[in-house]
């Protein structure tokens, strides 16, 4: 059985043909994310129609709160037009194939639980660093979605301030896209989204920008430490395209150890989880959505 998976990101729409055992993934061309519903449906049609005869179903990973039982997306992150999109019923009516939809962070957690670095883990956490912050929580070997499908919506965590603004949200603070843009601006790179060029300078520990990278990794480590006091997980996996850079995981682990050691009760009581990259890196959302579909039909 072949599944067509779609992953809606803040800047890109990724898609792939995936075997139901998740062993084979055939990526399709990456597209720019649509900016309105009309262009979204047109883009989906251009991806689905050429493969319709050979697929058994369509799996969707999306930002925002996703009612995975009814297949409805609410507040799709920066893709505001996805709000209240009944993606399951709309696509099933159009293509006559079963459709399943799930939040992107939860999809990544499922992929890692099924075949990746959370396999065999009873309690785990997935953090997806992209335009915003995705999260997926595994409790007692099962994906935890919460009472309103909002568990893991870590983007909306706020600091303790008298008055908070959008820029104070954790998802803005640890946005991988924003990190790349900030560093590219300092370096005066022509392409402000050239992540490979940015990480070339990070790996060289370029004095002009390395403190920005350290601060970013400290924010991620601080988030993991606070979540660890609540969830007590064995392992936290980091996903998103940025997670393929070894220096990122090295620095997040270094920053975690520094924070963990600062306060004696924290050091003595809070167990340190493993902090690893997602095995599937940027494909985790696609694979997890496909896995969710296989368990839903």
N, C-alpha and C positions, 0 to 999 in steps of 0.2 A: 504494500500500500504506500502510495506517495502522497505527501501532504504539501500544500503550498502555504508557506508561512510568510506573514507580513509583520514587520517591526517598524512602527511609527516612532521616529525620533524627532527631536526638536529641529534638526537641520536636514536630516536624511531619512528616506524611507528605504529600508533594506528588505529584501525578499529572497526566498530560496525554496528549492524543492528538496524535501527531506523524507527519508525513509521512516516508516513508523517505528523502527527499532533505534532510531537516531544515529545509526552507524554511518549513513551516507548523507552528505549535504552538498547540494549543487547550487551555489550562489547565483543569483540573477543580478543584472546590472543595478547598481545603486542609483536612486533617483533623489532629487531635491524634494524635501517635504512639501506637500501641498499647503496652500494658505487659506483655502475655503472649501466648502463641502462639494461644490460642483467640480472643481479640479481634482479633489480627492477621489470622487467616484470615477471620474474619467481615468485617473492614473491607475486605480485598482483594476479597472476593466482592461486596461492595456497590459497589465501584468497577468491577470487571471485567464483571460480568453484564450491566449495561445496554448495554454497548458490544461484547459478545462477537461478535455477528453481523458487525460491520463491521471488526474488527481482524484483522491477519495474525499478530500475535505480541505477547508481553509482555516488556518490558525492565525489569530491576530494578537500581537503584543502592542500595548499602547500605554502612554503615560496617563497619569491621573487615576482617579478611582474607577475601577471597572467592576461592575456587577457581573461576575463570571458565571452566575447561574442564568441570568436573563440575557447576557451579552450586550450590556449597555455601558457606554463610556460616559463618565461624568468629569467635567473640568479636565480636559486633556493637556494639562501643563501649558506650554507656550502655544499649543495647537488648540486655541480656544474654540474653534468651530466644531471640534469633536464633542463638545458638551451635549449630553443627551442623545448621542448618536447610537441608535439601535442597530449596531453593526451586525449582530448575529441574524436578526430577522430580515434586515435589508439584503444582506449578501446571500442568505439561504433562498430568499424569494427570487433573486436575480439569477443565481447560478445552479440552484437545485442540488447543492452539496451541503453536508453538515459543516457548521461554522462554530468555532469556539473563540472566545476573547478573554484575555487576562492582562492584568497590569504588568508592565515591563519588568519591574524589579522582582515581582513574584515569579514571572516566567523564568528569569535568570536563576532564581533560587531552585526552581523545579528542575531545570537542566542540570545544575550542579548536584542536586540530590539524586537524580536518576543515573547520571553517567559521569559526573565530574568530581570536583574536590570536596563535595559534601556527601558523597556516597558513603553509606554506612554510619553517617553522623546522626545522632539523636537530636541534638540541639545546635542549630547553626544560623548563620546570618549572611545575607548577600547584600553588598552595597554596589550600586551601579552608578559610576561617575560619568555623566554626560553633560547635556545642556543643563540639566538639573540633577537631582539626586533620587535614584530609585532604591527601594529596599524590599527585601523578601526575608521572611522569618520562618525558620523550621523549628517546630516544637514537637518533641516525642516522635520524630521521624516523619512528621506531616507538615505540609504548608499551612501556616496560620494566616487566615485572611481577616479575622476580626468580625465583629457584629455588623459592620457596615462596609465591609470589603476595604477598609482603610488602614489596616495594620501594615506597617512598613512605609507609610507615606511620610518619610523622614524629611522631605523638602520643607515641610511646614513647621519644623521645630524652630522655636524662637528663644532668644536669650532673655535673661531676667533684666529687662529695662523698663523704665516708666512708660516709654512710648516706642513701639516698634513700627518699622516700615518694611516694605517688601524686601529691600536690600539686606535686612537683618535675618531673613530666613536661611536656614542651614543649606537649603538647596542652591541658593545664590552663592553662599560662602564657599561651597566645595564644587562649584560648577567647573568641570574640566574645560569646557568651551571658553569660559571666562578666563581661566588660568592661561590658556594658550594665547588668547587675544591680548591679555595684559603684558605677557612676556614678549610677544611679537611686537607690540607697540614700543616697549622699551628698547628692543633691539633694532627697531625701525625696519622690520621685515616687510617686503612688498605684500606678501600674502599673510594676512592677520590670522588665518586659520591653518597655517602650515605646522601641524603638530610635529612632524618629523624634524623639521629645521629647529623648532623650539627645543626638542629633547636632545638634539645634538649639542646645543649650548648648555643645557642642564647637565648632561653627562660630563662636560668639560668643567663643570662648576664655575661657570662664567660669573665673575663678581658682580656684574651689572644686574643679574636676575636671580641668582641662586637663593637669596633670602626670600624672594616671592615664592619660590618652589618649596622651601622649608616651611614657611608659614602655612601654605596650602596643605602640606602633608601633616602638619601639626593639627590643623582643623579636623582633618579626617581621623587622625589618631584619637583626638579628644572625643569625637563622636563615638568611635568604637569603644573607648573606655567607659563612657557613660552608659551606652547600651549594654555593655557587659555586666554592669552592676544590676541591671534590670533582668536580663535574659539568661545570663550565665551559660554562654554557648561554648562549644568545643572549638569551633572554627568560624572565622569570618572570611568570606571570599570577596575580592574586589573585581568588579567587571567594568565594562565600557572599553572603548578603543584604547584609552590611556593605560589600561591595566596591562597591556602587552609590553610596556616599558619596564624592564627589571629595576631600574633606578627608583621608580615610583614605590614599589613594594619595599625595597630596601629602606627608603627614607620614612615611609609610614611606620614600619616596624621600629626604626630607630627612635622616631618621635614618640611612639607608644611607650617604649621602654623608659624614656626620659620622664614622661608624664606619670607613668605607673610608679616610678621610684620616688616621686616628689613628696608624697604624703605617706607616712608609715602605715596607718591603718589600711589605706588603699593597697599598698605594696604587700602587706601581710595577709589581707583577706580576699581581695579580688583576684581570682585566678586569671592568668594571662591566656587568652585564646590564641590558637594559630591564626596568623593573618597571611593569606595566600591570594594569588591571582586566581580568578575564575579559570578553570581548565579550558573553557570554550571562548574566553576573551569576549570579542565583539559579537560572536554568534550565539551567546548564551540565551538572549531574549528569543531569537528565532527557534532554537531547539526546545526551549522550555514551553513556548506556545504550542509547538507541534506535539510535545509530550502531553500537555494538558488536553489537547483535542483527542488523543488516543484514549485517554482516561474518561472522556466525557461522552463518547459515542458508544 
